[in-house]
Every structure is written in C-alpha cells, then in structure tokens.
Amino acid sequence: MTDDQWLDVQTAVAHDPHDERHEGAVTKPIYQNSLFTFRSYDDFLSAMQNETDRSVYSRGTNPTVRELERRLARIERGEEARCFASGMAAISSAILSVVRSGDHIVCVNEAYGPAKEFMGSYLKKYRIDTTFVEGSSLEQIESAIRDNTTLLYLESPTSMLFQVQDLRAAAQLARSKGIATIIDNTWATPCYQNPLEFGFDLVVHSLTKYVSGHSDALGGAVIGSRERMKALVKNEYMLLGGIMTPATASLMMRGLRTLPLRMEKLHGQGLEVARWLEAHALVSRVNHPGLPSHPQHELAMRQMKGCGSLFSFETELPLDVMRRWAERLKYFRIGVSWGGYESLVTVNPKSSYRPGAQETLVRLYVGLENHGELIADLEQAFDRIAFST
Ligand SMILES: *Cc1c(COP(=O)(O)O)cnc(C)c1O
C-alpha cells in the first residue's frame, strides 16, 4: 500500500458527499425495511431482473448495507464487496462459491478454528478433502497441491501463533495452476494489508473485530472482482441468505469511521506491550510479526503497512499458574474475540498449537486503554507469581 492509498483510506471512511435525497443527513440513514415498492409494473419487472443491484428485497440489496459494501470494496481495493451476518457466514459462502463436490482444498494449518472445521470436517460430506499445511513454507503449499485442488485458503498472519505466508508468491503459484485463492485479512484490516493487490481472488473479513471496533456487533465481508463476486452474490449470498441487517451495517459504518485512527494507535501500543513482554524473564517467546525477533519479520513488513494489536506469548509456567495470573489482571479481561476498545486475554495449552509442547500460550488483545497502565497491570500479575512460588 502506498502513502496515497493510506490517505485515500482516511478520506474514504471520513468523507460523505452531501446527500440531497435525505435532506443533507450527515450519515447514511438506516433503511429499516424488508422490501421496496414500485410505481409501475415495468419498473418492478426491470428491478426484479437486476435484483443484485436494485433494491427489491433486503436479502438482496439494501441501501444501507450497500453503502458499507461500497466503502469496504474501496478501502480493500476490490471492485465488489458483500456483507454477511458474521465472519463465518462470509467465509463459508466464499469457500462454497469456489468448490464443487470431489474437489480438494489446501489450507494453512493455523487458520481460524471454525473455518478449519468447515473445510476439514463439514465439507467431507460433499466429498471435498482438505490438506492442512505449514503456511510459512511455499514448498509445503506446492507439494500439497493435487490435480483436483481448486482452492488455496490462507490467513496471514494466523491468529494464535501469528505466522506469516508469502502472499505474492502464494497467489502467483495458485494462479499458475488455475487454483482460486481466498485469504482471511481480519488481523491486518484493509488499512494495513490489501491481498487483492498481491493477486488473491477473494478477501474475507470478520467485521466483528476491528471494523466494528466496539464489541457490539457481528458481521463479515467478502471482497473481490466483479467477475468473481457475481456467482457468489447470486448463489451463496442470496440462497444461503446469511446477510447483514441494515441496523448492523450502520453500526459497522460507524466503526469504520475511526478504523484508520484506531489502527494507528493500536499498532503502536500493541508493539509497546509486546516489546515489554519480550524483555520479561518469565516470557520465553513473543509471537508478534512486528517484532524483529519474529522469524518472518521482514516478509511481514514487506506485505503489511502496520500491525494489529492481537498477539501471543509463550511461557514455561504451567497452564494453571497462568490462568490464576490472568485472573489477577485488572484491565485485560478473560474472553474470546478481539478488535474492540477493551483489552482481553486467553490462556491456552501450547500443545494445541505447537504439537508436543508442554508450556503455555497466552493470547493478548491490546485495546485502547493507556498502554503504560496495561504494562503495569501485566507486571503486577507477574510479580505476584514470583512472590507465591
Ligand atoms: C472472529 C474471526 C472469524 C470469524 O468471525 P465471526 O464474525 O465470529 O463469525 C474469522 N477469522 C478470524 C481471523 C477471526 O478472528
């Protein structure tokens, strides 16, 4: 992403042209309606012919949702976006738009859990097989490809170990073999990484995280070329019907207004906290692609303009000790998800992510609280471990 593109993102989310149709209303009104009516039968019939562009019924096209989709397409540098009721609705629809019964998928082995389950277990009933590979190795991706492989599914960085894939090379490889590519870009957001520019076919997002930004709404998006999106809109979007409501689209649009601002702040304070942890005696490793110690730091910084503030650290302290440690935190609250204003923590057996490992993997989401206080909070919880052992 160039500096000009970054400026375009800032303007795209902050500026709306004067809206004559709605008496100059400064935000897009919520079209809280399921259907739209017509004065003439001819107009009705012509709208029905073009239901994916004209407002006929809100499972197809709703003006509030369309406004969000236009903005997302612009900042992700794609031609067309569609919004869904959740990230998983977007992900499952995008995958189903690509694969057929008997196909094979290659997926990065540390993709978002439910996405892995969808590909690795659920799609088996349609005789679709998935091979999970170590995404940091292009050779592993290449050697997993079979004659019937039709989809390469990536997520970079992954959201527990924060491993990075070489997106330009992976997209090129897939394209040379006629394989479609989908990437989950939730962590970096359209502010910091634009995979369509590397040659990806479809980008998926959980808007529940950074775009919503306030932990008060669920949503997802699929973004790609008009060509790629056409069948998806007609089939998975309209037929599975997992659409976003206009009220949610309005909340998402509000979150989007401050996305670049929040990302700049969170990039900085996520790194501050990560650096502090890296220097701590009880921490054996910090998994954050923005740290020079990350094995793929250079690649990460080549393909991303900045970082999200979700990362993990590893410690040799046992799981139960670290779970008590998490309970002593005042600002980091125990809970799933991330991307809101509030800092969060989960404490996991490391063996779930690094097979055979004994130790503990702590995932932190750094929110918008003052980072000095967040660090002091982590420190007091560590001090009490040292004291009690
Ligand atoms: C949360 C999440 C999802 C799923 O999004 P939902 O809105 O919860 O369905 C997908 N990918 C990543 C990386 C996520 O963090």
Ligand as a Chemical Component Dictionary entry (heavy atoms), coordinates in Angstrom:
data_LIG
# 
_chem_comp.id                   LIG 
_chem_comp.type                 NON-POLYMER 
_chem_comp.pdbx_formal_charge   0 
_chem_comp.three_letter_code    LIG 
# 
loop_
_chem_comp_atom.comp_id 
_chem_comp_atom.atom_id 
_chem_comp_atom.alt_atom_id 
_chem_comp_atom.type_symbol 
_chem_comp_atom.charge 
_chem_comp_atom.model_Cartn_x 
_chem_comp_atom.model_Cartn_y 
_chem_comp_atom.model_Cartn_z 
_chem_comp_atom.pdbx_ordinal 
LIG C1 C1 C 0 -13.504 -13.995 14.671 1  
LIG C2 C2 C 0 -12.814 -14.418 13.460 2  
LIG C3 C3 C 0 -13.506 -15.003 12.407 3  
LIG C4 C4 C 0 -14.996 -15.324 12.468 4  
LIG O1 O1 O 0 -15.770 -14.196 12.556 5  
LIG P1 P1 P 0 -17.232 -14.204 13.233 6  
LIG O2 O2 O 0 -17.711 -12.828 12.980 7  
LIG O3 O3 O 0 -17.049 -14.556 14.669 8  
LIG O4 O4 O 0 -18.033 -15.247 12.539 9  
LIG C5 C5 C 0 -12.796 -15.338 11.266 10 
LIG N1 N1 N 0 -11.467 -15.114 11.180 11 
LIG C6 C6 C 0 -10.763 -14.567 12.170 12 
LIG C7 C7 C 0 -9.313  -14.343 11.997 13 
LIG C8 C8 C 0 -11.417 -14.204 13.350 14 
LIG O5 O5 O 0 -10.709 -13.675 14.351 15 
# 
loop_
_chem_comp_bond.comp_id 
_chem_comp_bond.atom_id_1 
_chem_comp_bond.atom_id_2 
_chem_comp_bond.value_order 
_chem_comp_bond.pdbx_ordinal 
LIG C1 C2 SING 1  
LIG C2 C3 SING 2  
LIG C2 C8 DOUB 3  
LIG C3 C4 SING 4  
LIG C3 C5 DOUB 5  
LIG C4 O1 SING 6  
LIG O1 P1 SING 7  
LIG P1 O2 DOUB 8  
LIG P1 O3 SING 9  
LIG P1 O4 SING 10 
LIG C5 N1 SING 11 
LIG N1 C6 DOUB 12 
LIG C6 C7 SING 13 
LIG C6 C8 SING 14 
LIG C8 O5 SING 15 
# 
